């Protein structure tokens, strides 16, 4: 896939374990944008979490690579207790410097293609209630909000019926 600049080439592929530092950095930068007071203090090891996701045999991490640099990431799998035809999108981040460039739409399209190839019928996710930008993105992609439970996250659902 070619981006809007002639010299840039966008490739969407499975992430590699050697890329977890870049993935964790992108995650941190993107995630920090939707906390009004900055990221809450945490000793959670996101690098280890991303490595586990990349190496997980029942999961999948896709990355969008542009000019040799990871610019967007998505992590998904069938969550424990979910029906086998349902996939959960756990993480979806685009480099904040590349928002509104089409990267998110391209990565989302690749996710949907993978989910359909894997015979999934429904996708679900939770998005932070303060992340209105992401909520609007998901709505543009066809996701609908599940009833609000009053927590810190809004559940959303996407019907993967064949087009």
Secondary structure, DSSP 8 states (H G I E B T S, - for coil): -B-SSTT-BEEEEE--GGGHHHHHHHHHHHHGGG-TT--------HHHHHHHHHH-TTEEEEEEEETTEEEEEEEEE--TTS-TTEEEEEEEEE-GGGTTSSHHHHHHHHHHHHHHHTT--EEEEEEETT-HHHHHHHHHTT-EE----SSSEEEEEEE----
